[in-house]
Amino acid sequence: MRRVDYIVWGKEACPQCDTLKNMMDKKEINYNYFDVTDERHSEKLLEIKTLGFRGVPVLEYTESGVMIGFQIAFGKVMKGEIK
């Protein structure tokens, strides 16, 4: 079983979500993707909003639960800081 260190929280028809997922795929970074508009994830959406995020994608580190927004996540992926 593959180790998954990241969760990408996003939604359909989201260009930034697609960009982040495509870049992570290109760099072969394992992640799980969840759609925040799916009612099964309503508690997580509330948590994301409570933390001050106003849009998606949000990248979550599975081990620590730390979340970062698109600009920071994309920069870290591009620099190789997320592997």
DSSP file (Angstrom, degrees, kcal/mol; ACC not computed):
  #  RESIDUE AA STRUCTURE BP1 BP2  ACC     N-H-->O    O-->H-N    N-H-->O    O-->H-N    TCO  KAPPA ALPHA  PHI   PSI    X-CA   Y-CA   Z-CA
    1    1 A M              0   0    0      0, 0.0     2,-0.1     0, 0.0     0, 0.0   0.000 360.0 360.0 360.0 134.7    0.0    0.0    0.0
    2    2 A R        -     0   0    0      1,-0.1     2,-0.4     2,-0.0     0, 0.0  -0.439 360.0-117.8 -76.6 147.8    1.3    3.4   -0.9
    3    3 A R        -     0   0    0     -2,-0.1     2,-0.6     2,-0.0    27,-0.2  -0.700  24.5-158.7 -84.1 133.0    2.0    6.0    1.7
    4    4 A V        +     0   0    0     -2,-0.4    27,-0.1     1,-0.1     3,-0.0  -0.955  18.7 170.7-117.2 116.1   -0.1    9.2    1.3
    5    5 A D        +     0   0    0     25,-0.7    57,-2.4    -2,-0.6    58,-0.4   0.534  61.5  48.7 -99.0  -8.5    1.3   12.3    3.0
    6    6 A Y  E     -aB  31  61A   0     24,-0.6    26,-1.9    55,-0.2     2,-0.4  -0.949  54.7-158.8-137.8 151.3   -1.1   14.8    1.5
    7    7 A I  E     -aB  32  60A   0     53,-2.2    53,-3.1    -2,-0.3     2,-0.6  -1.000  12.7-152.7-125.2 130.0   -4.7   15.5    0.9
    8    8 A V  E     -aB  33  59A   0     24,-3.0    26,-2.4    -2,-0.4     2,-0.6  -0.919   8.9-160.5-101.2 118.7   -5.9   18.0   -1.7
    9    9 A W  E     +aB  34  58A   0     49,-3.0    49,-2.0    -2,-0.6     2,-0.2  -0.886  36.4 125.0 -97.7 123.6   -9.2   19.5   -0.8
   10   10 A G  E     -a   35   0A   0     24,-2.4    26,-3.1    -2,-0.6    27,-0.4  -0.715  45.0-122.5-152.3-159.4  -10.9   21.0   -3.9
   11   11 A K    >   -     0   0    0     24,-0.2     3,-0.6    -2,-0.2     6,-0.1  -0.973  36.6 -81.8-156.0 163.9  -13.9   21.0   -6.1
   12   12 A E  T 3  S+     0   0    0     -2,-0.3     5,-0.0     1,-0.2     0, 0.0  -0.275 109.5  26.9 -67.5 156.8  -14.9   20.4   -9.7
   13   13 A A  T 3  S+     0   0    0      1,-0.2    -1,-0.2     2,-0.1     0, 0.0   0.858  85.7 134.9  59.0  38.8  -14.4   23.1  -12.3
   14   14 A C    <>  -     0   0    0     -3,-0.6     4,-2.3     1,-0.1     5,-0.2  -0.926  40.5-165.7-119.5 103.6  -11.6   24.6  -10.2
   15   15 A P  H  > S+     0   0    0      0, 0.0     4,-2.4     0, 0.0    -1,-0.1   0.871  90.5  51.1 -58.8 -38.6   -8.6   25.6  -12.4
   16   16 A Q  H  > S+     0   0    0      2,-0.2     4,-2.5     1,-0.2     5,-0.2   0.883 108.9  51.7 -67.1 -37.1   -6.3   26.0   -9.4
   17   17 A C  H  > S+     0   0    0     39,-0.2     4,-2.6     2,-0.2     5,-0.2   0.937 111.6  46.9 -62.4 -46.2   -7.3   22.6   -8.1
   18   18 A D  H  X S+     0   0    0     -4,-2.3     4,-2.7     1,-0.2    -2,-0.2   0.897 111.3  51.8 -62.4 -41.0   -6.5   21.0  -11.5
   19   19 A T  H  X S+     0   0    0     -4,-2.4     4,-2.3    -5,-0.2    -2,-0.2   0.936 112.1  45.0 -61.7 -47.6   -3.2   22.9  -11.7
   20   20 A L  H  X S+     0   0    0     -4,-2.5     4,-2.4     2,-0.2     5,-0.2   0.930 115.2  47.1 -64.4 -45.3   -2.1   21.6   -8.2
   21   21 A K  H  X S+     0   0    0     -4,-2.6     4,-2.6     1,-0.2    -2,-0.2   0.915 112.8  49.6 -63.0 -42.7   -3.2   18.0   -8.9
   22   22 A N  H  X S+     0   0    0     -4,-2.7     4,-2.6    -5,-0.2    -1,-0.2   0.902 111.9  48.0 -63.2 -41.4   -1.5   18.0  -12.3
   23   23 A M  H  X S+     0   0    0     -4,-2.3     4,-1.9    -5,-0.2    -1,-0.2   0.903 112.5  48.3 -66.9 -40.8    1.8   19.3  -10.9
   24   24 A M  H  <>S+     0   0    0     -4,-2.4     5,-3.0     2,-0.2    -2,-0.2   0.894 112.5  49.4 -67.0 -38.5    1.7   16.8   -8.0
   25   25 A D  H ><5S+     0   0    0     -4,-2.6     3,-1.5     3,-0.2    -2,-0.2   0.931 109.6  51.8 -62.2 -45.4    1.0   14.0  -10.5
   26   26 A K  H 3<5S+     0   0    0     -4,-2.6    -2,-0.2     1,-0.3    -1,-0.2   0.860 113.0  44.2 -60.1 -37.1    3.9   15.2  -12.7
   27   27 A K  T 3<5S-     0   0    0     -4,-1.9    -1,-0.3    -5,-0.1    -2,-0.2   0.340 113.9-120.4 -90.9   6.8    6.2   15.1   -9.8
   28   28 A E  T < 5 +     0   0    0     -3,-1.5     2,-0.5     1,-0.2    -3,-0.2   0.878  53.2 162.5  56.3  44.0    4.8   11.7   -8.7
   29   29 A I      < -     0   0    0     -5,-3.0     2,-0.3    -6,-0.1    -1,-0.2  -0.839  36.9-128.6 -93.8 124.2    3.7   13.0   -5.3
   30   30 A N        +     0   0    0     -2,-0.5   -25,-0.7    53,-0.3   -24,-0.6  -0.563  44.0 147.9 -76.0 131.8    1.2   10.7   -3.6
   31   31 A Y  E     -a    6   0A   0     -2,-0.3     2,-0.4   -27,-0.1   -24,-0.2  -0.979  41.2-127.1-154.2 161.3   -2.0   12.4   -2.4
   32   32 A N  E     -a    7   0A   0    -26,-1.9   -24,-3.0    -2,-0.3     2,-0.4  -0.893  23.3-145.9-108.8 147.7   -5.7   11.8   -2.0
   33   33 A Y  E     -a    8   0A   0     -2,-0.4     2,-0.4   -26,-0.2   -24,-0.2  -0.948  16.2-178.8-117.1 133.9   -8.2   14.1   -3.5
   34   34 A F  E     -a    9   0A   0    -26,-2.4   -24,-2.4    -2,-0.4     2,-0.6  -0.996  24.7-131.1-132.3 139.7  -11.5   15.0   -1.9
   35   35 A D  E >   -a   10   0A   0     -2,-0.4     3,-1.5   -26,-0.2   -24,-0.2  -0.787   9.2-154.2 -90.0 120.0  -14.3   17.3   -3.2
   36   36 A V  T 3  S+     0   0    0    -26,-3.1     9,-0.2    -2,-0.6   -25,-0.1   0.662  92.0  65.6 -70.1 -14.6  -15.4   19.7   -0.5
   37   37 A T  T 3  S+     0   0    0    -27,-0.4     2,-0.5     3,-0.0    -1,-0.3   0.588  76.4 101.8 -83.3  -8.2  -18.8   20.0   -2.1
   38   38 A D  S X  S-     0   0    0     -3,-1.5     3,-2.7     1,-0.1    -4,-0.0  -0.640  77.6-135.2 -74.3 124.9  -19.5   16.4   -1.3
   39   39 A E  G >  S+     0   0    0     -2,-0.5     3,-1.4     1,-0.3     4,-0.2   0.718 100.6  70.8 -58.4 -21.4  -21.8   16.4    1.7
   40   40 A R  G 3  S+     0   0    0      1,-0.3    -1,-0.3     2,-0.1     3,-0.2   0.701 101.3  46.9 -66.7 -16.7  -19.8   13.6    3.3
   41   41 A H  G <> S+     0   0    0     -3,-2.7     4,-2.3    -6,-0.2    -1,-0.3   0.081  73.8 116.6-111.4  22.6  -17.0   16.2    3.8
   42   42 A S  H <> S+     0   0    0     -3,-1.4     4,-2.0     1,-0.2    -1,-0.1   0.852  75.7  53.0 -62.5 -35.4  -19.2   19.0    5.2
   43   43 A E  H  > S+     0   0    0     -3,-0.2     4,-2.1    -4,-0.2    -1,-0.2   0.902 109.5  48.6 -66.3 -39.1  -17.3   19.0    8.6
   44   44 A K  H  > S+     0   0    0      2,-0.2     4,-2.8     1,-0.2    -2,-0.2   0.897 108.8  53.7 -67.8 -39.3  -14.0   19.4    6.8
   45   45 A L  H  X S+     0   0    0     -4,-2.3     4,-2.4     1,-0.2    -1,-0.2   0.917 108.8  49.4 -60.1 -42.9  -15.3   22.2    4.7
   46   46 A L  H  X S+     0   0    0     -4,-2.0     4,-2.6     2,-0.2    -1,-0.2   0.911 110.9  49.9 -61.9 -42.8  -16.4   24.0    7.9
   47   47 A E  H  X S+     0   0    0     -4,-2.1     4,-1.9     2,-0.2    -2,-0.2   0.920 110.1  50.5 -61.2 -44.3  -12.9   23.4    9.4
   48   48 A I  H  <>S+     0   0    0     -4,-2.8     5,-1.8     1,-0.2     4,-0.2   0.921 113.3  45.3 -60.9 -44.8  -11.3   24.8    6.3
   49   49 A K  H ><5S+     0   0    0     -4,-2.4     3,-1.6     1,-0.2    -1,-0.2   0.894 109.4  55.5 -65.4 -40.3  -13.5   27.9    6.4
   50   50 A T  H 3<5S+     0   0    0     -4,-2.6    -1,-0.2     1,-0.3    -2,-0.2   0.838 102.0  57.6 -62.0 -33.4  -12.9   28.3   10.2
   51   51 A L  T 3<5S-     0   0    0     -4,-1.9    -1,-0.3    -5,-0.2    -2,-0.2   0.526 125.4-103.2 -76.5  -4.3   -9.1   28.4    9.5
   52   52 A G  T < 5S+     0   0    0     -3,-1.6     2,-0.3     1,-0.3    -3,-0.2   0.456  71.9 143.9 101.0   0.9   -9.6   31.3    7.2
   53   53 A F      < -     0   0    0     -5,-1.8    -1,-0.3     1,-0.1    -2,-0.1  -0.595  24.9-176.1 -75.1 133.0   -9.4   29.7    3.8
   54   54 A R        +     0   0    0     -2,-0.3     2,-0.3     1,-0.1    -1,-0.1   0.400  63.5  17.0-109.6  -0.6  -11.8   31.3    1.4
   55   55 A G  S    S-     0   0    0      2,-0.1    15,-0.1    -7,-0.1    -1,-0.1  -0.951  81.3 -67.2-157.5 175.5  -11.1   29.1   -1.6
   56   56 A V  S    S+     0   0    0     -2,-0.3   -39,-0.2    13,-0.1   -40,-0.2  -0.835  78.5  62.6-118.7 159.3   -9.7   25.8   -2.8
   57   57 A P        +     0   0    0      0, 0.0    13,-0.6     0, 0.0     2,-0.4   0.409  56.1 176.8 -82.5 158.2   -7.5   24.0   -3.3
   58   58 A V  E     -BC   9  69A   0    -49,-2.0   -49,-3.0    11,-0.2     2,-0.5  -0.999  18.5-147.4-123.9 130.7   -6.2   23.5    0.2
   59   59 A L  E     -BC   8  68A   0      9,-3.0     9,-2.5    -2,-0.4     2,-0.5  -0.880  13.6-163.2-102.3 125.8   -3.3   21.1    0.7
   60   60 A E  E     -BC   7  67A   0    -53,-3.1   -53,-2.2    -2,-0.5     2,-0.7  -0.916  17.8-136.7-112.2 131.9   -3.3   19.2    4.0
   61   61 A Y  E  >  -B    6   0A   0      5,-2.9     4,-2.9    -2,-0.5     5,-0.3  -0.779  18.1-150.1 -81.0 118.8   -0.3   17.4    5.5
   62   62 A T  T  4 S+     0   0    0    -57,-2.4    -1,-0.2    -2,-0.7   -56,-0.1   0.841  89.1  51.4 -65.0 -34.0   -1.9   14.1    6.7
   63   63 A E  T  4 S+     0   0    0    -58,-0.4    -1,-0.2     1,-0.2   -57,-0.1   0.915 126.4  20.6 -70.6 -42.5    0.5   13.5    9.5
   64   64 A S  T  4 S-     0   0    0      2,-0.1    -2,-0.2    -3,-0.1    -1,-0.2   0.669  92.5-129.3-102.3 -19.7    0.2   16.9   11.2
   65   65 A G     <  +     0   0    0     -4,-2.9    -3,-0.1     1,-0.3     2,-0.1   0.483  54.0 152.4  81.1   1.2   -3.1   18.2    9.8
   66   66 A V        -     0   0    0     -5,-0.3    -5,-2.9    -6,-0.1     2,-0.4  -0.427  29.7-155.1 -66.0 138.2   -1.4   21.5    8.8
   67   67 A M  E     -C   60   0A   0     -7,-0.2     2,-0.3    -2,-0.1    -7,-0.2  -0.933  12.7-175.3-120.0 142.2   -3.2   23.1    5.9
   68   68 A I  E     -C   59   0A   0     -9,-2.5    -9,-3.0    -2,-0.4     2,-0.0  -0.968  22.3-118.5-133.1 151.3   -1.8   25.5    3.3
   69   69 A G  E  >  -C   58   0A   0     -2,-0.3     4,-2.7   -11,-0.2     5,-0.2  -0.155  38.0 -88.6 -82.6 179.3   -3.5   27.4    0.4
   70   70 A F  H  > S+     0   0    0    -13,-0.6     4,-3.3     1,-0.2     5,-0.3   0.897 119.2  51.5 -57.7 -50.6   -2.9   27.2   -3.3
   71   71 A Q  H  > S+     0   0    0      1,-0.2     4,-2.0     2,-0.2    -1,-0.2   0.923 116.7  39.3 -58.7 -47.6   -0.1   29.8   -3.7
   72   72 A I  H  > S+     0   0    0      2,-0.2     4,-2.4     1,-0.2    -1,-0.2   0.925 117.2  50.0 -68.5 -44.5    2.1   28.4   -0.9
   73   73 A A  H  X S+     0   0    0     -4,-2.7     4,-2.4     1,-0.2    -2,-0.2   0.935 111.4  48.2 -60.2 -47.5    1.4   24.7   -1.9
   74   74 A F  H  X S+     0   0    0     -4,-3.3     4,-2.6    -5,-0.2    -1,-0.2   0.917 112.0  50.0 -61.3 -43.5    2.1   25.4   -5.6
   75   75 A G  H  X S+     0   0    0     -4,-2.0     4,-2.0    -5,-0.3     6,-0.2   0.903 111.1  48.7 -60.8 -42.5    5.4   27.2   -4.7
   76   76 A K  H  X>S+     0   0    0     -4,-2.4     5,-2.3     2,-0.2     6,-1.2   0.877 112.0  48.6 -67.0 -38.0    6.5   24.3   -2.4
   77   77 A V  H ><5S+     0   0    0     -4,-2.4     3,-1.0     4,-0.2    -2,-0.2   0.940 111.9  49.2 -65.5 -45.7    5.7   21.7   -5.1
   78   78 A M  H 3<5S+     0   0    0     -4,-2.6    -2,-0.2     1,-0.3    -1,-0.2   0.863 112.1  48.1 -62.1 -36.9    7.6   23.7   -7.7
   79   79 A K  H 3<5S-     0   0    0     -4,-2.0    -1,-0.3    -5,-0.2    -2,-0.2   0.522 114.6-115.4 -82.0  -5.6   10.6   24.1   -5.4
   80   80 A G  T <<5S+     0   0    0     -3,-1.0    -3,-0.2    -4,-0.5    -2,-0.1   0.647  80.6 125.7  80.4  14.6   10.6   20.4   -4.5
   81   81 A E      < +     0   0    0     -5,-2.3     2,-0.5    -6,-0.2    -4,-0.2   0.687  67.4  58.4 -78.9 -18.1    9.8   21.1   -0.9
   82   82 A I              0   0    0     -6,-1.2    -2,-0.1     1,-0.1    -1,-0.1  -0.965 360.0 360.0-112.5 121.5    6.9   18.7   -1.1
   83   83 A K              0   0    0     -2,-0.5   -53,-0.3   -53,-0.0    -1,-0.1   0.346 360.0 360.0-129.6 360.0    7.8   15.2   -2.2
